[in-house]
Amino acid sequence: MPRHGRNLTQIDRNASERERRRSIKDLYSRLAFLIPTPSPKGSLPELVDQATTHIKQMKERVEMLKQRKQQILEGHISVNADHEVVSGGSGSIIRSSIITVCHLDSILQVCLTCGLTDNFMLISQVIHVLMEEAAQVVTLNYSITDNKIFYTVYAEP
């Protein structure tokens, strides 16, 4: 009788170990899916190394984008519609544009007032930033008065 009980315990341990290995294999597969270009036949340590490198690169990119956003908001640099820097430092262009952002329940409202010459460039930047933040533009309204354009963008975060 004790021998039979020991066999059941060993079977339980074997099943638990099989489940643990399957779970780890699934987790590694999910990790490989999240890496932009994983090695096709790489080992598990290589996969973890690639994931670590990718996370570090993404953190650096986030920091760089935060700094760039702050510089744009402070007027230290100007960018064109393709998000390329067109001026910076003391020679930056001062624009008479106003952007306000309000969070209304589950909707994000962005209001942009700009001159007629800046209209497409600035609104495309606003939409690009919203897309980078994974917000979905629901509606975009505009009106033109004198030499100003007023945009209102509603997005869902």
N, C-alpha and C positions, 0 to 999 in steps of 0.2 A: 504493500500500500504506500509506504513512503516514496518508493521509486516512482510510482504513477504520479504523485503530486509534484515531484521534482521535474518530471517530463512536461507537465502542464506549465510550470513556471518557466522552463526553458523555451517552450513554444511561445509563451506570452512575450518573453524578452526578445526572441527572434522577430516576432511580428512588430513589436515596438521599434526595433532597430531598422527593420525594412521601411516602416512608415517615416521614421526620422530621416533616412537617406533619401526617400522619395521627396519629402518636404524640402530638404536642402537642395536637391536637384531642381525642383520647381523654382525655388528662390534664385538660384544661379541663372536659370533660363530667363526669369523676369529681369534680372540685372543685365544680362546680355542684350535683351530687347531694348533697354533704356539707353544703352551706349550707342552713339552715332555710328561708329564703324568698328564693331568688335571683330577680333581675329576669328576667322572661320573655324579653325581647329585648335584654338588656344587652350591652354591649361586653365584650371580654376584660379591659380595665383595670378596668371597674366590677366584674366578677366577682372579680378579685384583691383589689380594695379591700374588697368585702363579706366575702371570706374572712379578710382581715387583721382587720377589725373584729370578726368573729365569734370569731376566736381570742383576741383581746384580752379580749372579754367573758367567754369561757369561763375564761380565766386568772384574771380578777377574781372570778368565781363560785367557782372552786376555792379561792382564797385566803380568801374570805368563809366558805365552808363549813368549811374547816380551822379558822379562828378560832372559829366557832360550836361546832364539835365539841369543841375544847379547853375552851371556856367551860362546856359541858355536863359534860364529864368532870371539871372542877375544881369543879363545883357552883356556878359563878357565875350561871348562868341555869337555869331549868327550862322545859320545853316540854310541851305537852299532846299528845294522840294525833294531832292534826292538824298537829303540828310547829310550833305557834305558841308564841312566848315568853309564859309566864304569870307569871313573876317573874324578877327579876334584881337584881344589885347586892347590897347588904347585907341586903335583905329576901328573899333566895332561900330556897327550901325545902330543908332538909337531909333527904335520904332515907337510909334504912338499907338500900339496895339494893347488891348486889355483882355486878359483871360480870367474868367472866374469859374470856379468849380464848386458845385453844390451836390451833396448826397441827399436825395429825396427818397426816403424809404428804400426800395430796391432799385432805384433808378439813379444814375449819375448824370447830372446836367452840367454841360460845359458851354459857357457863353464866350464868344470871341467877337471883339470889335476891332476892325482893322481898316486900313486904307484900301482904296480900290486896286492899287498896284501890288499889294501884298496878299490879296485874297486867296489865291489858289495855294501858294506856298505855305501859308500859315495854317489853313484848314487841313491841308494834307498832313502837316506835322501833328496836329491835334489828333487826327484819325489814326495816324501811325502809332502815336504813343498809346492811345486807347487799345489798339490791336496788340501792341507789345505787352500790355497789362492784361491781356485776355478778356477785354471787355467787348461786347458785341453792340455795334451801333444799331439802335432801333429806328431813330428818325434824325433827320438833319433839316433844319429850316434856316432860311436866310432872307434878309431884306436889305435893300440898298437905299440910302438916303444921303443926299449931297455927295460927298466923296468918301463915304464910309460904308462898310458892309458889316451887318450884324448877323452872326451865325449862332444858332442854338443847336447843340448836339445832345441827344438823349441816348444813353448807353446803359446796358445791363452789365454789371461787374461779374 
